[in-house]
Amino acid sequence: MKPVPEDIRHATLALPGEEHLEYWGPFATDYARQRLDGYLVLTSQRISFVEARGVLTPVFYTPLEIIYRVSGAKRRKFVTLFVNELKFEATESTAASWPGGINEVLAAISKAREVRIAKVSMGASRKVTDETAIPQTPVTVREREIIREVVRIPCRYCGALFDQTAPKCPSCGAVIR
């Protein structure tokens, strides 16, 4: 695992309790109908894409617990990485510089995701036990029933019954008003 450079660390602005794990790139991706070049940054809570155009700029991030698809493929001279529906492409020579290649990238993202889900679920179960220890005040639910009367009147042309609020007869189409 290579250390994350300071400029990339500063671009991703770590959240409280978040640590930077790894970064990979350069990648190219299509985002908001633009072609962007930058780096994927993996932290303990999310995966971010940082655009490398002069100054490193964070473009988007995805929390690890909502990632449902991580896959990769090698095609011709490119390596493609998918995170959910986002597609990232790198040249084969760039991918060769990553220790372990694309498989190591996939394993690192999957492992960080599993660790994050375990922490989130532990926090949720701890919150449930904490809430059950504190006596809760009863919740009052108020309901209101609305009654609406519908008056049906006969059409003066065909005699069919229709709602009083209707603009025309549903049977013959005669305009009422």
C-alpha positions as CSV (number, residue, x, y, z in Angstrom):
1,M,0.0,0.0,0.0
2,K,1.5,3.3,-1.1
3,P,1.0,6.4,1.0
4,V,-1.5,9.0,-0.2
5,P,0.3,12.2,-1.2
6,E,-0.5,15.4,0.7
7,D,-2.1,17.2,-2.2
8,I,-4.5,14.4,-2.7
9,R,-5.2,14.2,1.0
10,H,-6.0,17.9,1.1
11,A,-8.2,17.6,-2.0
12,T,-10.5,15.0,-0.4
13,L,-11.0,16.8,2.9
14,A,-11.2,13.9,5.3
15,L,-14.3,13.6,7.5
16,P,-14.0,13.1,11.3
17,G,-12.7,9.6,12.0
18,E,-11.8,9.0,8.4
19,E,-8.4,7.9,7.2
20,H,-6.9,7.8,3.7
21,L,-6.1,4.2,2.7
22,E,-5.0,4.3,-1.0
23,Y,-5.2,6.1,-4.3
24,W,-4.9,5.0,-7.9
25,G,-4.7,6.7,-11.2
26,P,-4.6,8.6,-13.4
27,F,-8.1,7.5,-14.6
28,A,-10.4,9.0,-17.1
29,T,-14.2,9.1,-16.6
30,D,-17.3,10.6,-18.1
31,Y,-19.1,12.6,-15.5
32,A,-21.9,15.1,-16.1
33,R,-21.3,14.9,-19.8
34,Q,-17.6,15.8,-19.4
35,R,-14.4,13.8,-19.8
36,L,-12.4,14.1,-16.6
37,D,-8.9,12.9,-15.7
38,G,-7.9,12.3,-12.1
39,Y,-7.4,9.9,-9.3
40,L,-9.6,7.5,-7.3
41,V,-9.0,7.9,-3.6
42,L,-10.1,5.3,-1.1
43,T,-10.7,6.3,2.5
44,S,-12.1,4.3,5.4
45,Q,-15.6,5.8,4.7
46,R,-15.8,6.6,1.0
47,I,-14.3,6.4,-2.5
48,S,-13.7,9.8,-4.1
49,F,-12.7,11.0,-7.6
50,V,-10.3,13.9,-7.6
51,E,-9.9,15.8,-10.9
52,A,-6.3,16.6,-11.8
53,R,-6.5,19.8,-13.9
54,G,-3.9,22.1,-12.5
55,V,-5.1,22.1,-8.9
56,L,-6.6,18.8,-7.6
57,T,-10.3,19.3,-7.2
58,P,-12.8,16.8,-5.6
59,V,-15.5,16.0,-8.2
60,F,-17.7,13.4,-6.4
61,Y,-17.6,10.6,-3.8
62,T,-19.6,7.5,-3.0
63,P,-19.9,6.3,0.6
64,L,-18.6,2.7,0.9
65,E,-21.8,1.4,2.4
66,I,-23.9,2.2,-0.7
67,I,-21.5,0.5,-3.2
68,Y,-23.3,-2.5,-4.7
69,R,-21.0,-3.2,-7.6
70,V,-17.2,-3.2,-8.0
71,S,-15.7,-4.9,-11.0
72,G,-12.9,-4.6,-13.4
73,A,-11.9,-5.7,-16.9
74,K,-8.9,-5.5,-19.2
75,R,-9.6,-4.6,-22.8
76,R,-7.0,-4.0,-25.5
77,K,-4.7,-1.3,-24.0
78,F,-7.1,-0.2,-21.3
79,V,-8.1,-1.3,-17.8
80,T,-11.7,-0.5,-16.9
81,L,-13.0,-0.2,-13.3
82,F,-16.7,0.0,-12.4
83,V,-17.9,1.3,-9.1
84,N,-21.7,1.1,-9.1
85,E,-22.6,2.7,-12.5
86,L,-19.5,4.8,-12.7
87,K,-16.8,3.7,-15.2
88,F,-13.1,4.6,-14.9
89,E,-10.5,3.9,-17.5
90,A,-6.8,3.8,-17.2
91,T,-4.1,2.8,-19.7
92,E,-2.5,-0.6,-19.3
93,S,0.9,0.9,-18.6
94,T,-0.7,3.0,-15.8
95,A,-2.3,-0.1,-14.3
96,A,1.0,-1.9,-14.5
97,S,2.4,0.6,-12.0
98,W,-0.2,-0.4,-9.3
99,P,1.1,-3.1,-7.0
100,G,-1.0,-6.2,-7.8
101,G,-2.8,-4.5,-10.7
102,I,-6.6,-4.1,-11.1
103,N,-7.2,-7.2,-8.9
104,E,-5.5,-5.6,-6.0
105,V,-7.6,-2.4,-6.5
106,L,-10.8,-4.4,-6.5
107,A,-9.8,-6.3,-3.4
108,A,-8.9,-3.1,-1.5
109,I,-12.2,-1.5,-2.3
110,S,-14.2,-4.6,-1.4
111,K,-12.3,-5.0,1.9
112,A,-12.7,-1.4,2.9
113,R,-16.5,-1.7,2.0
114,E,-16.9,-4.8,4.2
115,V,-15.1,-3.1,7.1
116,R,-17.2,0.1,6.8
117,I,-20.5,-1.9,6.6
118,A,-19.4,-3.8,9.8
119,K,-18.7,-0.5,11.6
120,V,-22.0,1.1,10.5
121,S,-24.0,-2.0,11.5
122,M,-22.2,-2.1,14.9
123,G,-23.0,1.5,15.4
124,A,-26.7,0.9,14.5
125,S,-27.0,-2.1,16.9
126,R,-25.3,0.0,19.7
127,K,-27.8,2.8,19.1
128,V,-30.7,0.4,19.3
129,T,-29.5,-1.0,22.7
130,D,-28.9,2.6,23.9
131,E,-32.3,3.7,22.9
132,T,-34.0,0.7,24.6
133,A,-32.2,1.5,27.9
134,I,-33.7,5.0,28.0
135,P,-37.4,5.1,28.8
136,Q,-39.3,6.6,25.9
137,T,-42.2,9.0,26.2
138,P,-45.3,7.6,24.5
139,V,-46.0,8.9,21.0
140,T,-49.4,10.4,20.4
141,V,-50.9,9.9,17.0
142,R,-53.7,12.1,15.9
143,E,-55.9,11.2,13.1
144,R,-58.5,13.3,11.4
145,E,-61.2,11.8,9.2
146,I,-62.5,13.9,6.3
147,I,-65.9,13.0,5.1
148,R,-67.0,14.3,1.7
149,E,-70.5,13.9,0.3
150,V,-70.9,13.5,-3.4
151,V,-74.3,14.5,-4.7
152,R,-75.3,12.9,-7.9
153,I,-77.8,14.6,-10.2
154,P,-79.6,13.4,-13.4
155,C,-78.6,14.8,-16.7
156,R,-81.4,16.9,-18.2
157,Y,-80.7,15.5,-21.7
158,C,-80.2,11.7,-21.2
159,G,-81.2,11.2,-17.5
160,A,-77.9,9.5,-16.5
161,L,-76.7,10.2,-12.9
162,F,-73.3,12.0,-12.5
163,D,-71.4,14.0,-9.8
164,Q,-72.6,17.5,-9.2
165,T,-69.1,18.8,-9.6
166,A,-68.6,17.3,-13.1
167,P,-68.4,19.8,-16.0
168,K,-70.3,17.5,-18.4
169,C,-72.3,14.4,-18.5
170,P,-70.1,11.2,-18.7
171,S,-72.8,9.4,-20.6
172,C,-73.9,11.8,-23.4
173,G,-71.2,14.5,-23.1
174,A,-73.6,17.4,-22.6
175,V,-72.2,20.5,-21.0
176,I,-74.0,21.1,-17.8
177,R,-73.1,24.7,-16.8
